[in-house]
Amino acid sequence: MIRPGSCAALAIAIALAGCSGAATQEAGSTAARKAATIPVTIRTAQGAHVFQVERARTTGEQAQGLMYRTDLTPDGGMLFAPYPPDGTAPREASFWMKNTPTALDILFIRADGTIARIAENTVPFSEAPVPSGEPVAAVLELVGGRSAELGISEGDTVSWPRDAERG
């Protein structure tokens, strides 16, 4: 989750959840998210690991990130690409865990596809900044602990279909 972010869309979503048919809306939303995933491959010394992740391309999507989500899977996550969302040159990123109930591994990715920094097992609901430490072109969020479990390290390479950034 990028900080600070606009919560107007979130407030509308919460209000709608209180209406009748909220379960149907939630099921449809989950199905839509699943359909909108793309493969992201991380190449490590131990081999390649493929994740099916959601995309956050716009400023609004990147501000929302994985807030309020409890349905994360071990091989899922969210890719923030391009970062920044306006497609300008890479820049330092600062994320936070506000309103995020699940610990995440946040992987900051350079323009050349290598991992610059991994913030492992970030603290749920924390408003403390989680900085990239250098300019990045993308950010990948995975379920907390997956990086260590799979041997993912700084310097490993991350790839995804770049046309997914446009559409």
ROSE-4610 file (N, C-alpha, C; in Angstrom, 1 decimal, always signed):
// ROSE-4610
residu = [M/M/M/I/I/I/R/R/R/P/P/P/G/G/G/S/S/S/C/C/C/A/A/A/A/A/A/L/L/L/A/A/A/I/I/I/A/A/A/I/I/I/A/A/A/L/L/L/A/A/A/G/G/G/C/C/C/S/S/S/G/G/G/A/A/A/A/A/A/T/T/T/Q/Q/Q/E/E/E/A/A/A/G/G/G/S/S/S/T/T/T/A/A/A/A/A/A/R/R/R/K/K/K/A/A/A/A/A/A/T/T/T/I/I/I/P/P/P/V/V/V/T/T/T/I/I/I/R/R/R/T/T/T/A/A/A/Q/Q/Q/G/G/G/A/A/A/H/H/H/V/V/V/F/F/F/Q/Q/Q/V/V/V/E/E/E/R/R/R/A/A/A/R/R/R/T/T/T/T/T/T/G/G/G/E/E/E/Q/Q/Q/A/A/A/Q/Q/Q/G/G/G/L/L/L/M/M/M/Y/Y/Y/R/R/R/T/T/T/D/D/D/L/L/L/T/T/T/P/P/P/D/D/D/G/G/G/G/G/G/M/M/M/L/L/L/F/F/F/A/A/A/P/P/P/Y/Y/Y/P/P/P/P/P/P/D/D/D/G/G/G/T/T/T/A/A/A/P/P/P/R/R/R/E/E/E/A/A/A/S/S/S/F/F/F/W/W/W/M/M/M/K/K/K/N/N/N/T/T/T/P/P/P/T/T/T/A/A/A/L/L/L/D/D/D/I/I/I/L/L/L/F/F/F/I/I/I/R/R/R/A/A/A/D/D/D/G/G/G/T/T/T/I/I/I/A/A/A/R/R/R/I/I/I/A/A/A/E/E/E/N/N/N/T/T/T/V/V/V/P/P/P/F/F/F/S/S/S/E/E/E/A/A/A/P/P/P/V/V/V/P/P/P/S/S/S/G/G/G/E/E/E/P/P/P/V/V/V/A/A/A/A/A/A/V/V/V/L/L/L/E/E/E/L/L/L/V/V/V/G/G/G/G/G/G/R/R/R/S/S/S/A/A/A/E/E/E/L/L/L/G/G/G/I/I/I/S/S/S/E/E/E/G/G/G/D/D/D/T/T/T/V/V/V/S/S/S/W/W/W/P/P/P/R/R/R/D/D/D/A/A/A/E/E/E/R/R/R/G/G/G]
num = [1/1/1/2/2/2/3/3/3/4/4/4/5/5/5/6/6/6/7/7/7/8/8/8/9/9/9/10/10/10/11/11/11/12/12/12/13/13/13/14/14/14/15/15/15/16/16/16/17/17/17/18/18/18/19/19/19/20/20/20/21/21/21/22/22/22/23/23/23/24/24/24/25/25/25/26/26/26/27/27/27/28/28/28/29/29/29/30/30/30/31/31/31/32/32/32/33/33/33/34/34/34/35/35/35/36/36/36/37/37/37/38/38/38/39/39/39/40/40/40/41/41/41/42/42/42/43/43/43/44/44/44/45/45/45/46/46/46/47/47/47/48/48/48/49/49/49/50/50/50/51/51/51/52/52/52/53/53/53/54/54/54/55/55/55/56/56/56/57/57/57/58/58/58/59/59/59/60/60/60/61/61/61/62/62/62/63/63/63/64/64/64/65/65/65/66/66/66/67/67/67/68/68/68/69/69/69/70/70/70/71/71/71/72/72/72/73/73/73/74/74/74/75/75/75/76/76/76/77/77/77/78/78/78/79/79/79/80/80/80/81/81/81/82/82/82/83/83/83/84/84/84/85/85/85/86/86/86/87/87/87/88/88/88/89/89/89/90/90/90/91/91/91/92/92/92/93/93/93/94/94/94/95/95/95/96/96/96/97/97/97/98/98/98/99/99/99/100/100/100/101/101/101/102/102/102/103/103/103/104/104/104/105/105/105/106/106/106/107/107/107/108/108/108/109/109/109/110/110/110/111/111/111/112/112/112/113/113/113/114/114/114/115/115/115/116/116/116/117/117/117/118/118/118/119/119/119/120/120/120/121/121/121/122/122/122/123/123/123/124/124/124/125/125/125/126/126/126/127/127/127/128/128/128/129/129/129/130/130/130/131/131/131/132/132/132/133/133/133/134/134/134/135/135/135/136/136/136/137/137/137/138/138/138/139/139/139/140/140/140/141/141/141/142/142/142/143/143/143/144/144/144/145/145/145/146/146/146/147/147/147/148/148/148/149/149/149/150/150/150/151/151/151/152/152/152/153/153/153/154/154/154/155/155/155/156/156/156/157/157/157/158/158/158/159/159/159/160/160/160/161/161/161/162/162/162/163/163/163/164/164/164/165/165/165/166/166/166/167/167/167]
x = [+0.8/+0.0/+0.9/+0.6/+1.4/+0.8/+1.7/+1.2/+1.5/+0.8/-0.6/-1.5/-2.6/-3.5/-4.9/-5.6/-7.0/-7.9/-8.8/-9.7/-11.1/-11.4/-12.8/-13.4/-12.7/-13.2/-13.4/-12.6/-12.7/-13.9/-14.2/-15.4/-16.6/-16.7/-17.8/-18.0/-16.8/-16.9/-17.4/-16.9/-17.4/-18.9/-19.4/-20.8/-21.6/-21.1/-21.8/-21.9/-20.8/-20.7/-21.9/-22.3/-23.4/-24.8/-24.9/-26.1/-26.4/-27.7/-28.1/-27.3/-27.0/-26.2/-24.7/-24.3/-22.8/-22.0/-22.6/-21.8/-21.7/-22.7/-22.7/-21.6/-21.7/-20.7/-19.3/-19.1/-17.7/-17.2/-18.1/-17.8/-17.4/-18.2/-17.9/-16.6/-16.3/-15.1/-13.9/-14.0/-12.9/-12.7/-13.7/-13.6/-12.9/-13.3/-12.7/-11.2/-10.9/-9.4/-8.7/-9.2/-8.5/-8.3/-9.4/-9.3/-8.3/-8.0/-7.1/-5.6/-5.3/-3.9/-3.0/-1.7/-0.7/+0.5/+1.2/+2.3/+3.5/+4.1/+5.4/+6.4/+7.5/+8.5/+9.7/+10.1/+11.3/+12.4/+13.5/+14.6/+15.6/+15.8/+16.7/+17.8/+18.7/+19.8/+19.2/+18.0/+17.4/+16.5/+16.3/+15.4/+14.4/+13.4/+12.4/+11.1/+10.5/+9.2/+8.2/+7.0/+6.0/+4.9/+4.5/+3.3/+2.3/+1.0/-0.1/-0.6/-0.3/-0.5/-1.5/-2.1/-3.0/-2.1/-2.6/-1.9/-2.5/-1.6/-2.0/-1.2/-1.9/-1.3/-1.6/-2.8/-3.1/-2.8/-2.9/-2.6/-3.6/-4.9/-5.9/-5.7/-5.4/-5.1/-3.9/-2.8/-1.6/-1.9/-2.7/-3.0/-3.8/-4.7/-5.5/-4.6/-3.8/-3.0/-3.7/-3.2/-3.8/-4.5/-4.8/-5.6/-6.8/-7.1/-8.3/-8.4/-7.4/-7.5/-7.0/-7.8/-7.5/-7.5/-7.7/-7.8/-6.5/-5.4/-4.1/-3.7/-3.1/-2.7/-1.1/-0.5/+0.9/+1.6/+0.9/+1.5/+0.8/+0.2/-0.5/+0.3/-0.3/+0.3/-0.2/+0.6/+0.2/+1.5/+1.4/+2.5/+2.1/+2.9/+2.7/+3.6/+3.1/+3.9/+3.0/+3.4/+4.7/+4.7/+5.8/+6.0/+7.0/+6.7/+5.4/+4.3/+3.0/+2.0/+1.9/+2.4/+2.4/+3.4/+4.2/+5.2/+6.4/+6.6/+7.8/+9.0/+10.2/+11.4/+11.2/+11.9/+11.9/+12.2/+11.6/+11.9/+11.8/+12.3/+12.2/+10.7/+10.5/+9.1/+9.0/+7.9/+7.7/+6.3/+6.2/+5.0/+4.7/+3.4/+3.1/+2.1/+1.7/+0.8/-0.5/-0.8/-2.1/-3.2/-4.1/-5.3/-5.0/-3.8/-3.5/-3.3/-4.2/-4.2/-3.3/-2.6/-1.7/-0.3/+0.7/+2.1/+2.5/+3.3/+3.7/+5.2/+5.7/+7.1/+6.9/+7.6/+7.6/+8.9/+8.9/+10.1/+10.1/+11.2/+11.4/+12.3/+11.8/+12.4/+13.0/+14.2/+14.9/+14.4/+14.7/+14.3/+14.9/+16.0/+16.6/+16.0/+15.0/+14.4/+15.0/+16.1/+16.7/+16.0/+16.0/+15.4/+16.4/+16.0/+16.9/+16.8/+15.6/+15.4/+14.2/+14.3/+13.1/+12.8/+11.6/+11.2/+10.3/+10.9/+10.3/+9.3/+8.2/+7.2/+6.9/+6.5/+6.1/+4.9/+4.9/+4.0/+2.6/+1.6/+0.2/-0.3/-1.0/-1.6/-0.6/+0.7/+1.7/+1.6/+1.8/+1.9/+3.3/+4.3/+5.7/+6.1/+6.8/+7.2/+8.1/+7.9/+8.8/+9.4/+10.6/+11.3/+12.0/+12.1/+12.8/+14.3/+14.7/+16.2/+16.9/+16.2/+16.7/+15.6/+15.8/+14.7/+14.4/+13.1/+12.6/+11.5/+11.4/+10.4/+9.2/+9.2/+8.1/+8.2/+7.1/+7.1/+6.2/+6.6/+5.9/+5.6/+4.3/+4.0/+3.5/+4.1/+3.8/+3.4/+2.8/+2.5/+3.8/+3.7/+4.9/+5.5/+6.9/+7.6/+7.9/+7.3/+7.5/+8.9/+9.5/+10.8/+11.8/+11.8/+12.7/+12.4/+11.2/+10.8/+11.3/+11.3/+11.7/+13.1/+13.8/+15.2/+15.3/+14.3/+14.4/+15.3/+16.2/+17.2/+17.3/+17.8/+18.2/+19.1/+18.9/+19.8/+19.1/+18.2/+17.4/+16.6/+16.2/+15.5/+14.0/+13.3/+11.8/+11.4/+10.5/+10.0/+8.5/+7.8/+6.4/+6.1/+4.9/+4.6/+4.5/+5.3/+5.3/+4.1/+3.5/+2.3/+1.2/+1.3/+0.3/+0.2/+1.3/+1.3/+0.4/+0.2/-0.6/-2.1/-2.4/-3.8/-4.3]
y = [-1.2/+0.0/+1.2/+2.1/+3.3/+4.3/+5.0/+6.0/+7.4/+8.4/+8.3/+8.1/+7.5/+7.3/+7.8/+7.9/+8.3/+7.1/+7.3/+6.2/+6.4/+7.3/+7.6/+6.3/+5.7/+4.4/+3.4/+3.3/+2.3/+2.6/+3.9/+4.2/+3.8/+4.0/+3.6/+2.0/+1.3/-0.1/-0.6/+0.0/-0.4/-0.2/+1.0/+1.3/+0.3/-0.1/-1.1/-2.4/-2.8/-4.1/-4.2/-3.1/-3.2/-3.4/-3.2/-3.4/-4.9/-5.2/-6.6/-7.0/-8.3/-8.8/-8.6/-8.3/-8.0/-9.3/-10.4/-11.7/-11.9/-11.7/-11.8/-10.9/-9.6/-8.6/-9.1/-9.6/-10.0/-11.2/-12.2/-13.3/-12.9/-11.9/-11.4/-10.6/-9.9/-9.2/-10.1/-11.2/-12.2/-12.8/-13.2/-13.8/-12.9/-11.6/-10.6/-10.4/-10.4/-10.3/-11.5/-12.7/-13.9/-13.9/-13.4/-13.3/-12.3/-11.3/-10.2/-10.5/-11.7/-12.0/-12.2/-12.0/-12.2/-13.0/-13.8/-14.6/-13.7/-13.8/-13.1/-14.2/-14.2/-15.2/-14.6/-15.2/-14.8/-15.9/-15.6/-16.5/-16.4/-17.5/-17.5/-18.5/-18.6/-19.6/-21.1/-21.2/-22.5/-22.8/-21.9/-22.1/-21.0/-21.2/-20.2/-20.5/-19.5/-19.6/-18.6/-19.2/-18.4/-18.1/-16.9/-16.4/-15.9/-16.1/-15.5/-14.3/-13.1/-11.9/-10.9/-10.2/-9.1/-7.9/-7.0/-5.9/-4.6/-3.7/-2.4/-1.4/-0.9/+0.0/+1.5/+1.8/+3.2/+3.7/+5.0/+5.6/+5.1/+5.0/+4.5/+3.1/+2.2/+0.8/+0.7/+1.5/+1.4/+1.9/+2.9/+3.4/+2.4/+1.7/+0.6/-0.6/-1.0/-2.2/-3.4/-4.0/-5.2/-4.9/-3.6/-3.2/-4.0/-4.4/-5.1/-6.5/-7.0/-8.3/-9.5/-10.5/-11.7/-12.9/-12.8/-13.9/-14.2/-13.8/-14.0/-15.5/-15.9/-17.3/-17.3/-18.4/-18.5/-18.2/-18.4/-18.2/-17.0/-16.1/-14.9/-13.7/-12.6/-11.3/-10.2/-9.1/-7.9/-7.3/-7.0/-6.3/-4.8/-3.9/-2.5/-2.1/-2.1/-1.8/-1.2/-0.1/+0.5/+1.3/+1.4/+2.3/+3.4/+4.6/+5.1/+4.9/+5.0/+4.6/+5.5/+6.7/+7.5/+7.1/+6.1/+5.6/+6.5/+7.5/+8.3/+7.5/+8.1/+7.4/+6.8/+5.6/+5.0/+6.0/+5.8/+6.7/+5.9/+6.5/+5.8/+5.6/+4.4/+4.1/+4.0/+4.3/+4.2/+3.6/+2.4/+1.7/+1.6/+1.2/+1.0/-0.1/-0.5/-1.6/-1.2/+0.1/+0.6/-0.2/-0.6/-1.4/-2.7/-3.2/-4.5/-5.5/-6.5/-7.5/-8.7/-8.8/-9.9/-9.4/-10.1/-9.7/-10.0/-9.1/-9.2/-9.1/-9.7/-9.5/-8.5/-7.4/-6.3/-6.3/-6.7/-6.7/-5.5/-4.7/-3.5/-3.9/-3.6/-4.1/-2.9/-3.0/-2.0/-2.1/-1.1/-1.1/-2.2/-2.8/-3.9/-5.3/-5.2/-6.5/-7.1/-6.6/-7.2/-6.7/-7.5/-7.1/-6.2/-5.0/-4.0/-4.3/-4.6/-4.7/-5.6/-6.4/-7.2/-6.8/-6.3/-6.0/-7.2/-8.1/-9.4/-9.2/-10.0/-10.0/-8.7/-7.8/-6.4/-6.6/-5.6/-5.7/-5.3/-6.2/-5.8/-4.5/-3.7/-2.5/-1.4/-1.6/-0.6/+0.6/+1.8/+3.0/+3.4/+2.6/+2.9/+2.8/+3.8/+3.7/+2.5/+1.9/+0.8/+1.3/+1.8/+2.5/+1.5/+1.8/+1.0/+1.2/+2.4/+2.7/+3.2/+3.0/+3.5/+3.6/+4.2/+4.3/+2.9/+2.6/+1.3/+1.6/+0.5/+0.6/-0.3/-1.1/-2.0/-2.4/-2.9/-3.4/-4.7/-5.7/-6.9/-7.3/-7.5/-7.9/-9.4/-10.1/-11.6/-11.8/-12.9/-13.3/-13.3/-12.8/-12.7/-14.1/-14.1/-15.3/-16.1/-15.8/-16.5/-16.4/-15.2/-14.9/-15.9/-15.9/-16.8/-18.3/-18.6/-20.0/-20.5/-19.6/-20.0/-19.6/-19.0/-18.6/-17.4/-16.5/-15.3/-14.3/-13.7/-12.8/-11.5/-10.5/-9.3/-9.7/-9.1/-9.4/-10.4/-11.2/-12.2/-11.4/-12.0/-11.3/-11.6/-10.6/-10.7/-10.3/-11.1/-10.8/-11.1/-10.4/-10.5/-10.0/-10.3/-9.8/-8.2/-7.5/-6.0/-5.4/-6.1/-5.6/-5.5/-6.3/-6.2/-4.9/-4.1/-2.8/-1.8/-2.0/-1.1/-1.5/-2.7/-3.1/-4.1]
z = [+0.0/+0.0/+0.0/-0.9/-1.0/+0.0/+0.7/+1.6/+1.2/+1.5/+1.9/+0.7/+0.9/-0.2/+0.0/-1.1/-1.0/-0.7/+0.2/+0.7/+0.2/-0.7/-1.2/-1.7/-2.6/-3.2/-2.2/-1.2/-0.2/+0.7/+1.0/+1.8/+1.0/-0.3/-1.1/-1.0/-1.2/-1.1/+0.2/+1.3/+2.6/+2.7/+2.3/+2.3/+1.5/+0.3/-0.5/+0.2/+0.9/+1.6/+2.6/+3.1/+4.1/+3.4/+2.1/+1.4/+1.2/+1.0/+0.7/-0.6/-0.6/-1.7/-1.6/-0.5/-0.3/-0.5/-0.1/-0.4/-1.9/-2.6/-4.1/-4.7/-4.2/-4.7/-4.4/-3.2/-2.8/-3.6/-3.9/-4.7/-6.1/-6.6/-8.0/-8.0/-7.0/-6.9/-6.8/-6.0/-5.9/-7.2/-8.0/-9.3/-10.3/-10.2/-11.1/-10.8/-9.5/-9.2/-9.7/-9.6/-10.0/-11.5/-12.2/-13.7/-14.2/-13.4/-13.7/-13.3/-13.0/-12.6/-13.8/-13.5/-14.5/-13.8/-14.6/-14.1/-13.8/-12.6/-12.3/-11.9/-12.6/-12.3/-11.6/-10.5/-9.8/-10.0/-10.5/-10.7/-9.6/-8.9/-7.7/-8.0/-7.0/-7.1/-7.1/-6.5/-6.3/-7.5/-8.4/-9.5/-9.7/-10.6/-10.9/-10.1/-9.6/-8.9/-9.6/-9.9/-10.6/-9.7/-9.7/-8.9/-9.8/-9.5/-10.2/-9.4/-9.8/-9.0/-9.7/-8.8/-9.3/-9.7/-10.5/-11.0/-10.4/-10.0/-9.5/-10.4/-11.4/-12.4/-12.2/-11.7/-11.5/-10.2/-10.0/-8.7/-7.7/-8.0/-7.1/-6.7/-7.7/-7.4/-6.5/-6.8/-6.0/-4.6/-4.4/-3.1/-2.3/-2.9/-2.3/-1.9/-2.9/-2.7/-2.1/-1.1/-0.5/+0.8/+1.0/+2.2/+2.4/+3.6/+4.1/+3.5/+2.9/+2.2/+3.2/+3.2/+4.0/+3.2/+1.9/+1.0/+0.2/+0.7/+0.0/-0.1/-1.2/-1.3/-1.4/-1.0/-1.0/-2.4/-3.5/-4.8/-5.5/-4.7/-5.2/-4.7/-4.9/-4.5/-5.3/-5.3/-6.1/-6.7/-7.9/-8.6/-8.9/-8.4/-8.6/-9.8/-11.0/-12.2/-13.2/-13.8/-13.6/-12.2/-11.7/-10.5/-10.8/-10.7/-10.3/-11.4/-11.0/-11.9/-13.2/-13.1/-14.3/-15.4/-15.1/-16.0/-16.2/-15.3/-15.4/-14.8/-14.8/-14.4/-13.0/-12.7/-11.4/-10.3/-9.2/-8.0/-6.7/-5.7/-4.4/-4.0/-3.4/-3.0/-1.5/-0.9/+0.5/+0.7/+1.2/+1.4/+2.9/+3.2/+4.6/+4.7/+5.9/+6.1/+6.7/+6.7/+7.2/+6.6/+7.5/+7.1/+6.4/+6.6/+5.9/+7.0/+7.1/+8.2/+8.0/+6.9/+6.6/+6.5/+7.2/+7.0/+5.5/+5.0/+3.6/+3.5/+2.4/+2.0/+0.8/+0.9/-0.1/-0.8/-2.1/-2.9/-3.8/-3.7/-4.5/-5.7/-6.9/-8.1/-8.9/-9.3/-10.1/-11.6/-12.4/-13.8/-14.6/-14.1/-14.8/-14.4/-13.5/-13.1/-11.8/-11.3/-10.1/-8.9/-7.8/-6.6/-5.8/-5.5/-4.8/-3.3/-2.8/-1.3/-1.1/+0.0/+0.4/+1.8/+2.1/+3.4/+3.8/+4.6/+5.0/+6.2/+6.1/+7.2/+7.8/+6.9/+7.4/+8.4/+9.3/+10.5/+10.0/+10.2/+9.8/+10.5/+9.8/+10.3/+10.7/+10.5/+10.8/+9.9/+10.4/+9.6/+9.4/+9.9/+9.7/+8.3/+7.7/+6.3/+6.1/+4.9/+4.5/+3.2/+3.3/+2.1/+1.2/-0.1/-1.0/-0.9/-0.5/-0.3/-1.6/-2.7/-4.0/-5.0/-6.1/-7.1/-7.6/-7.8/-8.2/-9.3/-10.2/-11.3/-11.1/-10.0/-9.7/-8.3/-7.7/-6.4/-6.4/-5.7/-5.7/-4.2/-3.9/-2.5/-2.5/-1.6/-1.5/+0.0/+0.2/+1.6/+2.4/+3.6/+4.5/+4.7/+4.6/+4.8/+3.5/+2.4/+1.2/+0.6/+0.8/+0.2/+0.9/+2.2/+3.0/+2.6/+2.6/+2.3/+1.0/+0.0/-1.4/-1.7/-0.8/-1.0/-2.0/-1.9/-2.8/-2.1/-2.8/-2.3/-3.1/-2.5/-3.2/-4.3/-5.5/-6.6/-7.6/-7.1/-7.9/-9.0/-10.0/-11.1/-11.1/-11.5/-11.5/-12.9/-13.5/-14.8/-14.9/-15.8/-16.0/-17.4/-18.0/-19.3/-19.3/-19.9/-19.8/-20.5/-21.4/-22.0/-21.0/-19.9/-18.8/-18.1/-18.2/-17.6/-18.3/-19.6/-20.4/-20.4/-20.1/-20.3/-19.4]
